Amino acid sequence: MTKAGFRLLLVLAAFFAADAGWTHSDMDKPLYVATAGVDEGRCQDPANPCRTLAYALNRVGKGGQVRVAGGTYQLSDAAAIFQVISGITDIRGGFAADNQFLAPAGLPTLITGMPYQYRAQVQSLGFHLVADQKGTNSNTLKETRAMLKQNQALQAGLPAAACIGGSVSGLSCQNTDLLAHVPFSAVSGNPGAAADIWGFVDLNTNREYALVSYNNGTAVFDVTDPTEPAEIGFVAGQNTVWRDIKVYQYFDETDQRWHAFAYVTADGTSEG
């Protein structure tokens, strides 16, 4: 069975489409940004930082770190702004590139292009927002607010609901109803981010299961009743931004039953 190819496409949606383009990175190593940097590579060497916030935010994973040296930076993309103000990415300004970003130096770190409504949030992160309400793209503010609203909705469990007019329970949808949603707080491993999901049917019992990879492990859910997903167990692992899951099932002629094996590959760890 293909990934999420069965009837509960949205049962365990742990995040939403805004993060689909983010690439994997070792979340234990910060990404560095400085005005004298170059937008190439992984930006994890403080001696070779990125030049723009947009480049770094496009490379960092959920829960990753970005450290920004003093200077002026432009940021106007709604998805990137959401990363900054939602706390999904640990981003801090005020560092000094000439001391290898060892500690915040209190250097003025300015951001232009962001809606002025987020001045307080970015100031708490060590940035100063330079924004003109008239010069701010209203669509950017609207898109960012929509992402924040969706993120807030995902913090709690959601009941089954129909997709109507491209929306279901405050989330975006397209011809797919919401059957259930399991928030991070309801998972025994207390994860902070999710990466992958794989569904399969146990051919011995015809029960349906979903394996979900999180930043700190992998959970197995019984989703035979898609409106009442039940966690079967959680296998803890090293903290990482990505785990890829595959399930292999085969029939054992000797045992006269099907056996299933799950394979988990973890990025940037010594396991998997």
C-alpha positions in Angstrom: 0.0 0.0 0.0 1.3 3.4 -0.9 2.0 6.1 1.7 -1.2 7.7 3.0 -3.0 5.9 0.2 -5.9 4.6 2.2 -9.0 6.3 3.4 -7.6 8.2 6.3 -5.5 10.7 4.5 -6.2 13.4 7.1 -6.6 11.2 10.2 -3.2 11.9 11.6 -2.2 15.0 9.8 0.3 16.4 12.3 1.2 19.5 10.4 0.0 21.3 7.3 1.1 22.1 3.8 3.1 25.2 4.6 6.1 23.0 5.7 6.1 20.8 2.6 9.0 22.6 0.9 11.3 22.7 3.9 14.4 20.5 3.5 16.0 18.3 6.1 18.8 19.5 8.3 20.6 18.3 11.4 18.6 20.1 14.1 21.4 19.8 16.6 23.5 22.2 14.6 22.3 25.8 14.1 22.3 27.6 10.8 24.1 30.9 10.7 23.2 34.0 8.8 25.2 37.2 8.3 25.1 40.0 5.8 28.5 39.1 4.5 27.6 35.5 4.0 26.8 33.5 0.9 23.6 31.6 0.2 25.0 28.2 -0.6 25.5 25.0 1.3 24.1 24.1 4.6 25.1 27.2 6.5 26.1 25.2 9.6 29.6 26.5 9.8 29.8 29.9 11.6 32.7 30.8 9.5 30.6 30.3 6.3 27.1 31.7 7.1 24.2 32.2 4.7 23.4 35.7 3.6 19.6 35.9 3.8 17.0 34.7 6.2 14.9 33.3 3.4 17.6 30.9 2.4 18.3 29.7 6.0 14.6 29.3 6.8 14.1 27.3 3.6 16.8 24.8 4.8 16.1 24.5 8.5 13.7 21.9 9.7 10.9 22.2 12.2 12.5 22.6 15.6 15.8 23.7 14.1 17.9 26.7 15.1 18.9 29.8 13.2 21.4 32.3 14.6 21.5 35.7 12.9 24.3 38.3 13.1 23.7 42.0 13.4 22.6 43.7 10.1 19.5 44.4 8.0 17.5 41.5 6.5 14.4 41.4 4.3 11.6 38.9 5.0 8.2 39.2 3.3 7.2 35.6 2.4 4.2 34.5 4.5 5.5 30.9 5.1 8.9 32.2 6.3 7.3 34.8 8.6 5.1 32.1 10.0 8.3 30.1 10.8 9.7 33.0 12.7 6.7 34.1 14.8 5.1 30.7 15.5 8.1 29.3 17.3 8.4 26.3 15.0 12.0 27.5 14.2 14.3 28.6 17.0 15.6 31.8 15.5 17.6 34.5 17.4 19.2 37.7 16.3 21.9 40.0 17.8 24.9 37.8 17.3 28.4 38.8 16.1 29.8 36.9 13.1 33.4 37.8 14.1 33.2 35.9 17.3 31.7 32.7 15.7 28.2 33.4 16.9 29.2 32.2 20.4 26.7 34.3 22.3 24.2 37.1 21.6 26.2 40.4 21.4 23.2 42.7 21.4 24.0 43.9 17.9 21.1 45.7 16.1 19.4 43.1 13.8 16.8 44.6 11.6 14.0 42.9 9.6 12.2 44.7 6.9 9.1 43.5 4.9 7.2 41.9 7.8 3.8 43.2 8.9 4.2 45.7 11.8 1.7 43.6 13.9 4.5 41.2 14.7 6.9 43.8 16.1 6.6 42.5 19.7 7.2 38.9 18.7 10.4 39.5 16.7 11.7 41.9 19.3 11.6 39.1 21.9 13.8 37.1 19.5 16.5 39.8 19.3 15.3 41.6 16.2 14.0 45.1 15.5 11.2 45.3 13.0 11.4 48.1 10.4 7.9 48.1 8.9 5.5 50.6 7.3 1.9 49.6 7.6 1.1 51.2 4.2 4.0 49.5 2.6 3.2 46.0 3.9 1.5 43.6 1.5 -1.9 43.0 3.0 -2.0 39.5 1.4 1.2 38.6 3.3 -0.5 39.5 6.6 -3.7 37.6 5.6 -1.7 34.5 4.6 0.4 34.6 7.8 -2.7 34.9 10.0 -4.3 32.0 8.2 -1.2 29.8 8.9 -1.2 30.8 12.5 -4.9 30.0 12.8 -4.3 26.6 11.3 -1.4 25.9 13.6 -3.4 26.9 16.6 -6.2 24.5 15.5 -3.8 21.7 15.3 -2.8 22.0 18.9 -6.1 20.3 20.0 -7.9 17.2 18.9 -10.5 17.7 16.1 -13.7 15.7 15.5 -14.8 14.4 12.1 -16.0 17.1 9.8 -16.8 17.5 6.1 -14.6 19.6 3.7 -16.8 22.5 2.6 -15.6 25.3 0.5 -12.0 24.4 0.9 -12.1 24.4 4.7 -12.7 21.9 7.5 -12.5 22.8 11.2 -10.4 25.8 10.4 -8.0 23.8 8.2 -7.4 24.0 4.5 -8.7 21.0 2.5 -9.4 19.8 -1.0 -12.1 17.2 -1.7 -11.0 15.3 1.5 -13.0 15.2 4.7 -11.4 15.3 8.1 -12.0 12.0 10.0 -9.9 12.8 13.1 -6.8 14.6 14.3 -4.4 13.5 16.9 -2.5 16.5 18.4 1.1 16.2 19.7 -0.2 16.5 23.3 -2.2 13.3 22.9 0.8 11.2 21.8 2.6 9.4 24.6 6.1 10.3 23.4 5.3 14.0 23.8 6.7 15.0 20.3 7.2 18.5 19.0 7.1 17.8 15.3 6.1 15.2 12.8 7.7 14.1 9.6 6.2 11.1 7.8 3.2 8.7 7.9 2.8 5.2 6.4 -0.4 3.2 6.4 -0.9 -0.5 6.0 -3.5 -3.3 6.5 -2.6 -6.3 8.6 -3.6 -9.1 6.2 -4.1 -11.5 9.1 -6.8 -9.4 10.8 -7.7 -6.8 8.2 -7.1 -4.1 10.8 -5.7 -0.8 9.5 -2.7 0.8 11.1 -0.7 4.1 10.7 2.9 4.5 11.6 3.8 8.2 12.2 7.4 9.4 12.6 8.0 12.3 15.0 11.1 14.3 15.9 11.7 12.0 18.9 10.5 8.6 17.8 7.8 6.6 15.9 4.2 5.9 17.0 1.9 3.1 15.8 -1.9 3.9 15.7 -4.8 1.6 15.1 -7.0 3.4 12.7 -9.5 0.7 11.8 -12.1 3.1 13.0 -10.7 6.3 11.3 -12.8 8.5 13.6 -11.3 7.0 16.7 -7.5 6.5 16.2 -5.9 4.7 19.1 -2.1 4.7 19.9 -0.7 1.2 20.1 2.8 2.2 21.1 5.7 4.7 20.8 9.3 3.8 20.0 11.5 6.5 21.3 14.6 7.6 19.2 17.2 10.3 18.9 15.9 13.8 18.2 15.9 14.6 14.5 13.9 16.6 11.9 13.2 13.6 9.7 12.3 9.9 9.9 11.2 8.0 6.8 9.0 4.9 7.3 8.3 1.9 5.0 6.4 -1.3 5.9 7.1 -4.6 4.3 4.6 -7.5 4.7 5.0 -11.0 3.4 3.3 -14.4 3.8 5.3 -17.0 5.7 4.5 -20.5 4.2 5.8 -22.2 7.3 3.7 -20.2 9.8 0.8 -19.8 7.4 0.4 -16.2 8.3 1.5 -12.7 7.2 4.5 -11.0 8.9 5.0 -7.2 8.8 8.2 -5.3 9.4 8.6 -1.5 9.7 11.8 0.2 8.5 12.6 3.6 9.9 15.4 5.8 8.5 16.5 8.8 10.6 18.4 11.8 9.3 21.5 13.0 11.1 21.5 10.4 13.8 23.4 7.3 14.7 20.3 5.1 14.5 17.8 4.1 11.9 
